[in-house]
């Protein structure tokens, strides 16, 4: 067992990693919905037809899943390298 400062640093590092991953997914989906909504209102003369909103939502969801997988893989690799250095 390490001292309390090392344990707190480890916990905050894991919290920041989880927050980064979650926010990247949420913002990707949010950006897709907003872009689709504004494209709907611009192309269809202020009448919101949900087709572009739905399509952009799906693109945002796909981007969010891609970000999730990339960030998870990157942070997993950093964590393994860190554990190997301590042992």
CORZI-V214303 format. One record per run of one state. SS is the DSSP state (helix for helix, strand for strand, loop for the rest). FROM is the first residue (numbers start at 1). LEN is the number of residues. If there is no record, write none. Layout:
# CORZI-V214303
ss->SS from->FROM len->LEN
ss->SS from->FROM len->LEN
This chain:
# CORZI-V214303
ss->loop from->1 len->3
ss->helix from->4 len->40
ss->loop from->44 len->6
ss->helix from->50 len->37
ss->loop from->87 len->1
